[in-house]
Amino acid sequence: MVILTLNCGSSSAKYQVYDWDAKDVLAVGIVERVTLGKSFISHKAKGKEEYTLEHDCPTHTDAVNLIIKTLTSAEHGVIGDMGVIKAVGHRVLHGGDKFTKSVIVDDAAMAAFNEVKDLGPLHNPANIMGIEAAKKVLPDVPHCAVMDTAWHQTMPPESFLYATPYEWYEKYSVRRYGFHGTSFLYTAKRAAALLGKDPFKTNLIICHLGNGSSINAVKDGCSFDTSMGITPLEGLIMGTRSGDADMAMPFYVMRKTGMSAAEMENALNKKSGLLGITGQYADRRDIQAAAGKGDKRAKLAQDMEAYRVKKYIGAYHAVLGRVDTLVLTAGVGEFASFMREKILSGLEHLGIVYDPKKNDLARTRNTESIISADTSPIPVYIIPTDEELVMTEDAFALMAGTYDVHTKFTYSFQRGDYVNKGRAAGLKEDLAKNPALASIIAKPR
């Protein structure tokens, strides 16, 4: 049995093919520049060379058709026909407060996604188009929606409400929703497994640091507070998003410049953050290279980003009281040792003591690492996220009728002995290149 997962962005369609019986990933890939022209697919199948093909995809339906054609190709494919695909899991950014767990997509679910699409204007329309496109190509299998916001529905009112007129919440659903929930669910469950603790007796601070970044305070295994808000704009400094700012600032700039509301929204989401500070860079690798050459604004961007993360770690430490572990994940959290150093330095008074040598070694997505000093009261784990696996397991359980909200449902990766076959094979290659990596591999307590 094969399960397909799709994550459709405004100009991309990312996918994974999972063999449920073998518990193994058969293929991963992405179609880029959907709707923009000069589209192309990058496809990597197990045991085969990576494959790239230019193919124009003016719509998401075209992108999904290209994915299906590639998956069933005699030369590059991994399945003989579409009949082996028994379910499709879709990532949906924003489900508002209407969903506490993943659901099978029906007319009511689609209506709900459309109702809240204004809350996720950069992502939800693309998510909806991806679902509609996939249902046309695969009309006879269940399609399941996995919402990033569902994980955060356990937050209490003091965490999710804004101090704005209460009627805005009642009439317009103005509140904090939070995002990256699928990543937080995976890393929270894995952290509990590594700690050897009941997942619902663990307090965690999880930093999902990528082009989009957010932090989650997890209390007794459930989301308690998070840095992103009604949209993914609030919170940390990101690649092109401003993060926290005085709400009066946009009005001031609009009066000075004559910018429209749409222009301001675009500036805060796509022209701010690291790009806004440096004037030219949004990728941390580019910023690191520029900072190394003496670019003062690149150095400033790094310092500002790390400072904002530190502030949230301190705030969530105060809120939780007891912190069982600090977790770093996503592209920057998993690979950018120079940013981890800036973030973790100076947190000793909170009981977080990192080891510089361990931190330098940790640059892989193929294992969970521990980079804290042996004497650190609070361990620091790097846990490579796996949102696709969460989507896959949710889709299978929904199809089988065994699924429930995460407090009543057990995932395979919650076990201490869980092994990701693809990552285990990759780890062997990593260890052959760098045997010292073995010293930081995190093992269940």
C-alpha positions as CSV (number, residue, x, y, z in Angstrom):
1,M,0.0,0.0,0.0
2,V,1.3,3.5,-1.0
3,I,0.4,6.8,0.5
4,L,1.1,10.1,-1.3
5,T,1.6,13.3,0.5
6,L,1.4,16.8,-1.1
7,N,2.4,20.2,0.1
8,C,1.3,22.8,-2.4
9,G,2.7,26.3,-2.1
10,S,1.8,29.3,-4.2
11,S,4.3,28.4,-6.8
12,S,5.4,24.8,-5.9
13,A,4.2,21.3,-5.2
14,K,6.3,19.2,-2.9
15,Y,5.6,15.4,-2.6
16,Q,6.6,12.2,-0.9
17,V,5.7,8.6,-1.8
18,Y,5.6,6.2,1.2
19,D,5.4,2.4,1.2
20,W,3.2,1.7,4.2
21,D,3.9,-2.0,4.3
22,A,7.7,-1.6,4.1
23,K,7.6,1.6,6.3
24,D,10.0,3.2,3.8
25,V,10.1,6.3,1.6
26,L,10.1,5.4,-2.1
27,A,10.5,8.9,-3.6
28,V,10.5,12.6,-2.8
29,G,10.4,15.6,-5.0
30,I,9.2,19.1,-5.8
31,V,7.7,20.9,-8.8
32,E,8.9,24.5,-8.8
33,R,7.8,27.7,-10.5
34,V,4.2,26.4,-10.8
35,T,2.1,29.2,-12.5
36,L,5.2,31.3,-13.1
37,G,6.6,29.7,-16.3
38,K,9.8,27.7,-16.8
39,S,8.5,25.1,-14.3
40,F,10.6,22.0,-13.5
41,I,10.4,18.9,-11.4
42,S,13.2,17.6,-9.2
43,H,12.6,13.9,-8.3
44,K,14.6,11.5,-6.2
45,A,13.6,7.9,-6.1
46,K,15.1,5.2,-3.8
47,G,18.0,3.5,-5.5
48,K,18.0,5.8,-8.6
49,E,19.8,8.9,-9.7
50,E,18.2,12.2,-9.0
51,Y,16.1,13.4,-12.0
52,T,15.2,16.9,-13.2
53,L,12.9,17.8,-16.0
54,E,11.7,21.2,-17.3
55,H,8.0,21.1,-18.0
56,D,5.6,24.0,-18.0
57,C,2.9,23.9,-15.3
58,P,0.6,26.8,-15.6
59,T,-1.7,25.4,-12.9
60,H,-1.4,23.1,-9.9
61,T,-3.4,20.5,-11.8
62,D,-0.6,20.4,-14.3
63,A,1.9,20.0,-11.5
64,V,0.0,17.1,-10.0
65,N,-0.3,15.5,-13.4
66,L,3.5,15.9,-13.9
67,I,4.1,14.3,-10.4
68,I,1.9,11.3,-11.3
69,K,3.5,10.9,-14.7
70,T,7.0,10.9,-13.1
71,L,6.0,8.4,-10.3
72,T,4.6,5.9,-12.9
73,S,7.5,6.4,-15.4
74,A,9.2,3.2,-16.3
75,E,12.6,4.9,-16.1
76,H,12.2,7.2,-13.1
77,G,9.1,6.0,-11.3
78,V,8.5,3.9,-8.2
79,I,5.0,2.6,-8.8
80,G,3.5,0.6,-11.7
81,D,0.1,2.3,-11.7
82,M,-2.0,4.7,-9.6
83,G,-4.1,1.9,-8.2
84,V,-1.5,1.2,-5.4
85,I,-2.0,4.7,-4.0
86,K,-4.7,4.3,-1.3
87,A,-4.7,7.8,0.3
88,V,-3.4,11.3,-0.2
89,G,-2.3,13.6,2.6
90,H,-2.4,17.3,2.1
91,R,-0.7,20.0,4.2
92,V,-3.0,23.0,4.9
93,L,-1.5,26.0,6.6
94,H,-4.6,27.5,8.2
95,G,-7.6,25.8,9.6
96,G,-8.6,28.6,11.9
97,D,-10.2,27.3,15.1
98,K,-12.4,24.9,13.3
99,F,-10.1,21.8,13.4
100,T,-8.3,20.2,16.3
101,K,-7.0,17.3,14.2
102,S,-6.6,16.1,10.7
103,V,-9.7,15.3,8.7
104,I,-10.8,13.6,5.5
105,V,-11.5,16.3,3.0
106,D,-15.2,16.6,2.2
107,D,-17.4,19.5,1.0
108,A,-17.7,20.9,4.6
109,A,-13.9,20.8,5.1
110,M,-13.3,22.6,1.8
111,A,-15.9,25.2,2.7
112,A,-14.1,25.8,6.0
113,F,-10.7,26.2,4.3
114,N,-12.2,28.8,2.0
115,E,-13.9,30.6,4.9
116,V,-10.5,31.1,6.6
117,K,-8.3,31.6,3.6
118,D,-8.1,35.3,4.3
119,L,-6.2,34.4,7.5
120,G,-3.5,32.7,5.4
121,P,-3.5,34.6,2.1
122,L,0.0,33.5,1.1
123,H,-0.6,29.8,1.6
124,N,-4.2,28.7,1.9
125,P,-5.3,29.5,-1.7
126,A,-2.4,27.3,-2.9
127,N,-3.3,24.6,-0.5
128,I,-6.9,24.6,-1.7
129,M,-5.8,24.5,-5.3
130,G,-3.5,21.6,-4.6
131,I,-6.3,19.6,-3.0
132,E,-8.7,20.3,-5.9
133,A,-6.1,19.4,-8.4
134,A,-5.2,16.1,-6.7
135,K,-8.9,15.1,-6.3
136,K,-9.3,15.5,-10.1
137,V,-6.3,13.3,-10.8
138,L,-7.1,10.8,-8.0
139,P,-10.9,11.0,-7.5
140,D,-11.4,7.5,-5.9
141,V,-9.1,7.6,-2.9
142,P,-9.5,9.5,0.4
143,H,-7.8,12.9,0.6
144,C,-6.8,14.0,4.0
145,A,-6.0,17.5,5.3
146,V,-3.3,18.0,7.9
147,M,-3.6,21.5,9.4
148,D,-0.6,23.4,10.8
149,T,-2.9,25.2,13.2
150,A,-4.6,22.0,14.7
151,W,-1.7,21.3,17.1
152,H,-2.0,24.7,18.7
153,Q,-5.8,24.3,19.6
154,T,-4.8,23.3,23.1
155,M,-3.5,26.8,23.9
156,P,-5.4,28.5,26.8
157,P,-7.2,31.8,26.2
158,E,-4.5,33.8,28.0
159,S,-2.1,32.5,25.4
160,F,-4.2,32.8,22.2
161,L,-6.2,36.0,22.8
162,Y,-5.1,39.5,21.8
163,A,-5.8,42.5,24.1
164,T,-8.0,44.0,21.4
165,P,-11.8,44.6,21.4
166,Y,-13.3,41.2,22.4
167,E,-15.9,41.5,19.7
168,W,-13.1,41.2,17.1
169,Y,-12.6,37.6,18.4
170,E,-16.3,36.9,18.5
171,K,-17.1,38.3,15.1
172,Y,-13.9,37.9,13.1
173,S,-12.0,35.1,14.8
174,V,-9.1,37.5,15.7
175,R,-6.7,35.4,17.9
176,R,-3.4,33.7,17.9
177,Y,-3.4,30.5,15.9
178,G,0.2,29.5,15.5
179,F,1.8,27.4,12.7
180,H,4.5,24.8,12.1
181,G,2.2,22.5,14.1
182,T,3.0,19.3,12.2
183,S,6.7,19.9,12.8
184,F,6.1,20.6,16.5
185,L,3.9,17.5,16.9
186,Y,6.7,15.3,15.5
187,T,9.5,16.9,17.4
188,A,7.6,16.9,20.7
189,K,6.8,13.2,20.4
190,R,10.4,12.4,19.5
191,A,11.8,14.5,22.3
192,A,9.7,12.6,24.9
193,A,10.9,9.3,23.4
194,L,14.6,10.5,23.7
195,L,14.0,11.6,27.3
196,G,12.3,8.3,28.1
197,K,9.3,10.2,29.5
198,D,5.5,10.1,29.2
199,P,4.9,12.6,26.3
200,F,2.1,14.2,28.4
201,K,4.5,14.8,31.4
202,T,7.0,16.7,29.4
203,N,7.7,20.4,29.1
204,L,9.5,21.5,26.1
205,I,10.7,24.6,24.2
206,I,10.9,23.8,20.5
207,C,12.6,26.2,18.0
208,H,11.5,25.6,14.4
209,L,14.1,27.7,12.6
210,G,14.0,28.0,8.8
211,N,13.0,30.6,6.2
212,G,9.8,30.8,8.3
213,S,10.5,30.4,12.0
214,S,8.5,30.0,15.2
215,I,8.9,28.8,18.8
216,N,6.5,26.6,20.7
217,A,6.2,26.2,24.5
218,V,4.9,22.7,25.1
219,K,3.4,22.0,28.6
220,D,2.5,18.5,29.6
221,G,2.9,17.4,26.0
222,C,0.5,20.0,24.5
223,S,1.0,23.3,22.8
224,F,0.7,26.1,25.4
225,D,2.0,29.1,23.6
226,T,3.7,29.9,20.3
227,S,5.3,32.9,18.6
228,M,3.3,33.1,15.4
229,G,-0.1,34.7,15.6
230,I,-3.2,35.2,13.5
231,T,-0.9,34.8,10.5
232,P,2.7,33.6,10.2
233,L,4.0,37.2,10.3
234,E,4.3,37.6,14.1
235,G,7.2,36.4,16.3
236,L,10.7,35.7,15.2
237,I,12.8,37.5,12.6
238,M,12.5,35.4,9.4
239,G,13.9,35.3,5.9
240,T,11.6,37.9,4.6
241,R,9.0,38.4,7.4
242,S,9.5,41.1,10.0
243,G,8.2,39.2,13.1
244,D,7.3,41.3,16.1
245,A,6.9,45.0,15.6
246,D,4.9,47.9,17.0
247,M,1.4,47.6,15.4
248,A,1.4,51.4,14.9
249,M,4.5,51.4,12.8
250,P,2.8,50.4,9.5
251,F,0.3,53.2,9.9
252,Y,3.1,55.7,10.4
253,V,5.0,54.5,7.4
254,M,1.8,54.5,5.3
255,R,1.1,58.1,6.2
256,K,4.7,59.1,5.3
257,T,4.9,57.2,2.0
258,G,1.4,56.8,0.8
259,M,1.7,53.0,0.7
260,S,-1.6,51.1,0.5
261,A,-2.6,48.4,2.9
262,A,-1.8,45.7,0.3
263,E,1.6,47.2,-0.3
264,M,2.4,47.3,3.4
265,E,1.3,43.7,3.9
266,N,3.6,42.7,1.0
267,A,6.5,44.7,2.5
268,L,6.1,43.1,6.0
269,N,5.8,39.6,4.5
270,K,8.2,39.6,1.6
271,K,10.6,42.5,1.9
272,S,11.4,42.6,5.7
273,G,13.1,40.2,8.1
274,L,16.7,39.3,7.2
275,L,16.2,40.6,3.7
276,G,15.0,43.9,5.0
277,I,17.9,44.3,7.4
278,T,20.7,43.3,5.0
279,G,19.1,44.8,1.9
280,Q,20.0,41.8,-0.3
281,Y,20.1,38.5,1.6
282,A,17.4,36.2,3.0
283,D,19.4,33.0,3.1
284,R,21.5,32.5,6.3
285,R,24.4,31.0,4.3
286,D,24.7,34.2,2.2
287,I,24.4,36.3,5.3
288,Q,27.1,34.3,7.0
289,A,29.4,34.6,4.0
290,A,28.8,38.4,3.9
291,A,29.3,38.8,7.6
292,G,32.6,37.0,7.3
293,K,33.7,39.6,4.7
294,G,32.9,42.4,7.1
295,D,29.4,43.3,6.0
296,K,28.1,45.2,9.1
297,R,24.4,44.8,8.1
298,A,24.8,41.1,7.6
299,K,26.3,40.8,11.1
300,L,23.5,43.0,12.5
301,A,20.9,40.7,10.9
302,Q,22.5,37.7,12.6
303,D,22.7,39.4,16.0
304,M,19.1,40.6,15.7
305,E,17.8,37.1,14.8
306,A,19.6,35.4,17.6
307,Y,18.6,38.0,20.1
308,R,14.9,37.6,19.2
309,V,15.1,33.8,19.6
310,K,16.9,34.2,23.0
311,K,14.1,36.5,24.2
312,Y,11.4,33.9,23.4
313,I,13.4,31.1,25.0
314,G,13.6,33.1,28.2
315,A,9.9,34.0,28.1
316,Y,8.8,30.4,27.6
317,H,11.2,29.2,30.3
318,A,9.4,31.6,32.7
319,V,6.0,30.4,31.5
320,L,6.7,26.7,31.8
321,G,8.7,26.8,35.0
322,R,10.2,23.4,34.4
323,V,11.8,22.7,31.1
324,D,12.8,19.1,30.2
325,T,14.6,19.9,27.0
326,L,15.3,22.6,24.4
327,V,14.8,21.3,20.8
328,L,16.1,22.9,17.6
329,T,14.7,21.8,14.2
330,A,14.2,22.8,10.5
331,G,16.9,23.9,8.1
332,V,18.6,26.5,10.3
333,G,18.1,24.6,13.5
334,E,19.5,21.4,11.9
335,F,22.4,22.8,9.9
336,A,23.4,26.3,10.9
337,S,25.9,25.8,13.7
338,F,27.0,29.4,13.6
339,M,23.4,30.5,14.3
340,R,22.9,27.9,17.1
341,E,26.1,29.3,18.7
342,K,24.7,32.8,18.7
343,I,21.4,31.7,20.1
344,L,22.7,29.3,22.8
345,S,25.6,31.4,24.1
346,G,24.8,33.1,27.4
347,L,21.8,30.9,28.4
348,E,23.8,29.2,31.2
349,H,21.7,31.1,33.9
350,L,18.7,29.3,32.5
351,G,20.3,25.9,32.9
352,I,21.1,25.6,29.1
353,V,24.8,24.9,28.5
354,Y,25.8,24.0,25.0
355,D,29.1,22.3,24.0
356,P,30.8,24.2,21.1
357,K,32.6,21.1,19.8
358,K,29.3,19.1,19.7
359,N,27.6,22.0,18.1
360,D,30.2,22.1,15.3
361,L,29.7,18.4,14.6
362,A,25.9,18.6,14.3
363,R,25.2,19.1,10.6
364,T,23.0,16.3,9.4
365,R,19.4,15.4,8.9
366,N,20.1,11.7,9.3
367,T,20.2,11.5,13.1
368,E,19.0,13.2,16.3
369,S,21.9,14.9,18.0
370,I,22.6,16.2,21.5
371,I,24.7,19.3,21.6
372,S,24.5,20.3,25.3
373,A,27.4,19.9,27.7
374,D,27.4,16.8,29.9
375,T,26.8,19.1,32.9
376,S,23.9,21.0,31.4
377,P,20.8,20.7,33.6
378,I,18.6,21.0,30.5
379,P,19.6,18.9,27.5
380,V,19.7,20.5,24.0
381,Y,18.6,18.2,21.2
382,I,18.6,18.7,17.4
383,I,15.7,16.7,16.1
384,P,15.3,16.7,12.3
385,T,11.7,17.2,11.6
386,D,9.5,14.9,9.5
387,E,6.2,16.6,8.7
388,E,5.7,14.2,5.8
389,L,5.6,11.2,8.2
390,V,3.0,12.8,10.4
391,M,0.9,13.5,7.3
392,T,1.3,9.9,6.1
393,E,0.4,8.3,9.4
394,D,-2.6,10.7,9.8
395,A,-3.8,9.8,6.3
396,F,-3.5,6.1,6.9
397,A,-5.3,6.2,10.2
398,L,-8.1,8.4,8.8
399,M,-8.5,5.9,5.9
400,A,-8.5,3.0,8.4
401,G,-10.9,4.7,10.9
402,T,-8.4,4.5,13.8
403,Y,-7.3,8.2,13.9
404,D,-8.0,10.6,16.7
405,V,-6.6,13.9,18.2
406,H,-2.9,13.5,19.2
407,T,-3.7,13.2,22.9
408,K,-5.6,9.9,22.1
409,F,-3.5,8.6,19.2
410,T,-0.1,7.0,19.2
411,Y,2.4,7.5,16.3
412,S,5.0,5.0,15.3
413,F,7.8,7.5,16.0
414,Q,6.8,7.8,19.6
415,R,8.6,4.6,20.3
416,G,12.1,4.7,21.7
417,D,13.3,2.2,19.1
418,Y,11.8,3.9,16.1
419,V,14.1,3.9,13.1
420,N,13.7,5.9,9.9
421,K,15.1,3.5,7.3
422,G,16.1,6.2,4.8
423,R,17.8,8.3,7.4
424,A,19.6,5.3,8.9
425,A,21.1,4.5,5.5
426,G,22.2,8.2,5.2
427,L,23.7,8.1,8.6
428,K,26.0,5.2,7.6
429,E,27.4,7.4,4.8
430,D,27.7,10.4,7.2
431,L,29.6,8.3,9.7
432,A,32.0,7.0,7.0
433,K,32.8,10.6,6.2
434,N,32.9,11.8,9.8
435,P,33.3,9.1,12.5
436,A,33.3,11.8,15.2
437,L,29.6,12.3,14.5
438,A,28.9,9.1,16.5
439,S,29.8,11.0,19.7
440,I,26.7,13.3,19.5
441,I,24.0,10.8,18.4
442,A,21.1,11.1,20.8
443,K,19.9,7.9,22.2
444,P,16.8,7.2,24.3
445,R,17.4,7.4,28.0
